[in-house]
Amino acid sequence: MTTPQFVLQPAPAISAEERSSLMKDLGFGAVFTENMVRIRYHVDKGWHDAALVPYAPIQMSPAASVLHYGQAIFEGFKAYRQKDGGICTFRPEANARRMQSSADRLAMPALPIELFVEASDILIRQDQAWVPPSVGESLYVRPLMIATEAALGVRPSKEYLFLMFASPAGPYFKRGVKPVSVWVSRDYVRAAQGGTGHTKCAGNYAASLVAQRQALDHGCDQVIWLDARQREYIEEMGGMNLFFVYQDGQRVRLVTPSLSGSLLPGVTRDSLLKLAVDLGYEASESTVSMGQFEADVAAGKMTEAFACGTAAVITPVGHVQSERGSFSINQGQTGPVAARLRDALLDIQHGYAPDVHHWVHRVV
Ligand SMILES: *Cc1c(COP(=O)(O)O)cnc(C)c1O
């Protein structure tokens, strides 16, 4: 089957005035650019009907299989304004590959990596005026794929719709990097081995909301997820991966939970594992239990903990709370290692530091 050619049918651009008023107080994911990419799939035709079209509501049958059986996956990555005024995305092929892996787990078709990256380039070039100017700001790109066949039999859909749209994003946390408090969930689990935890499928997030509500009820910002079997090994925080920092004199060692099969393999996680080594830290993947977490903080060996992901980059963990008690890390303050890694990553993303790992993809 051939690769479809994109048809360009963009919306008329809104005025610069209207755009700048919409971009005035940027939050996250509330304002969308004028256009989106759409590509359809049918088992008999493959990927076809690729187009850049106005961002608009979509129509589908009430019998569309996504509405009943949940074949829905998504991705998230960002376009960054560069030091030289241009625009780059960060490791978009990694997101394309992960979307293929999510698709595979949900018996959905794989969108070719080149098509994913081309879709992103076309959309961002068209809506480039929406990429904000400052470091820490970005244009967040949201690809998704859903099953659209109108059929109530429980089996993989024969038709799918891929969409990619964009939303200008301010710094995820308005008042700078502020440590979060976390609730350790022992009532609920996010994912189990053999399940869908390693994919960005919509159902994972639906299943997480009640635990997030429980965290808020306990006065915490976020949930810490433990492994499904023993409820002891730390997996993730909300929709972000976790890192733990051990410091012994000059020696700094980072540990992140291993990809056990139920963790989401974050692009930020993978990048930080490499960037940490560039900065002279040691970095490894291992299991970390709740007992070890609390004991190592109490012993002063573990000096920081932070979460990482595309949306918020790095978020320090300040306080940990569970049914069994609570403790603080680094007096609830942002630590120097988290701050340094965050700056170093943003510098690469915005073109202020050399891109030694070839992570940056030039769009404009
Ligand atoms: C998206 C996501 C992450 C972070 O992945 P990045 O590629 O770094 O943005 C981590 N955990 C979960 C559950 C996620 O959905």
The ligand as a MOL file (V3000), in Angstrom:
LIG
                    3D

  0  0  0     0  0            999 V3000
M  V30 BEGIN CTAB
M  V30 COUNTS 15 15 0 0 0
M  V30 BEGIN ATOM
M  V30 1 C 2.9410 10.2190 28.7340 0
M  V30 2 C 3.2420 9.5590 30.0340 0
M  V30 3 C 4.4970 9.6540 30.6570 0
M  V30 4 C 5.5990 10.5670 30.1600 0
M  V30 5 O 6.0250 10.2780 28.8760 0
M  V30 6 P 6.8320 11.3680 28.0420 0
M  V30 7 O 7.1120 10.6930 26.7600 0
M  V30 8 O 8.0520 11.6840 28.8150 0
M  V30 9 O 5.9430 12.5540 27.9160 0
M  V30 10 C 4.7240 8.9240 31.8120 0
M  V30 11 N 3.7570 8.1610 32.3630 0
M  V30 12 C 2.5230 8.0620 31.8160 0
M  V30 13 C 1.5140 7.1970 32.4650 0
M  V30 14 C 2.2400 8.7700 30.6400 0
M  V30 15 O 1.0180 8.7020 30.1230 0
M  V30 END ATOM
M  V30 BEGIN BOND
M  V30 1 1 1 2
M  V30 2 1 2 3
M  V30 3 2 2 14
M  V30 4 1 3 4
M  V30 5 2 3 10
M  V30 6 1 4 5
M  V30 7 1 5 6
M  V30 8 2 6 7
M  V30 9 1 6 8
M  V30 10 1 6 9
M  V30 11 1 10 11
M  V30 12 2 11 12
M  V30 13 1 12 13
M  V30 14 1 12 14
M  V30 15 1 14 15
M  V30 END BOND
M  V30 END CTAB
M  END
